[in-house]
Amino acid sequence: MKHAALLALLAVSPAWAAPMQNDCRGPGSIGTALMSADGTITLNLRQDPNAPLAGVAAVKRGDPAYARILSHVGGMTPGQKKSVPPWC
């Protein structure tokens, strides 16, 4: 549930969350990020690799959380799928 709560915080994007762009990346993966042709990033997150899906979110360009998520996964291009490192 910790990652689901983090996803909820990113989706709401309060002003105090802006410093997360310089976030810490933990080892491993909490899911995947897929960028569609229009730049939308779809996050499929899990609590651990063997757990069921904890949450799915689509973040579009212009969303206040977009830049932080894109930075956290290390940048993406349309059609690319990447692992999402945990926030620490």
N, C-alpha and C positions, 0 to 999 in steps of 0.2 A: 504494500500500500504506500510505502514511502515514495516510490517513483510515480505512482498515480497522483499523489498530492503535489509533487513537483511539477508534473505535467499540467495540473490544474492551475498552479501558480503562474506558469509560463503562458498559459492560454489567456489568463486575465491580464497579465503584463502590467502590474502596478509600477508606478514610477520608481519605487525603491529597488526594483529588480534590475534596473539598468546596469549596475556594476557587474552582473553575471557574465557580460561579454568577455571579461578577463577571468573566466571561470577555471576551476580545477577539473581536470579529466582524470577519473580513476581508471584502474586497469579493468579489462574485461569489456563486456557489452551488456546493455539493458534492452537491446532491441535493434530495430532497423529504421532507417530514414530513406525514403524514396522520393526523388524529385520528379514531378511530372513535367510535361512539355511547357506548361505555362508558369513553371517555377514553384508551384505549390509543393510544400514538403509534407509528406504523410509520415507520421511517426507511429510505429507499432512497438509499444514498450511492454516489457515484462519485468517482474521483480527479480527473477534469476533465470538462467538459460532453460531450466527444466520446468518452470512455472507456466501456467496458462497465461494468455494475453491479459495484461493488466489495463491497457488503454490504447486507444487509437485517436490521433488528432491530425487534422489537416490544417497546416499553417500557410496562409497565402501571403504573397508579396504585399507589403503595406501594413501587415499586422505588426504591432509593436514588438512581438516576441521573435519575429522572423530573423532578424540579424543575429540575435543571441543564439538561436538554434543553429543557423547556418555556420556561425563561428564555432560552436561547440563540436559539430561533426567534422569540422575541418574544411568546409567549403564543398560545394556540389555543383554538378552540371545537369541539365535536363536529361532524364533517363537513367541517371546514376542512382545506385542503391548502396548505402553505407551502413556500417555498424555504428550504433550510438554508444559512446562511452558513458559510464555513470558520472554524475556530478558528485563531487566530494566536498 
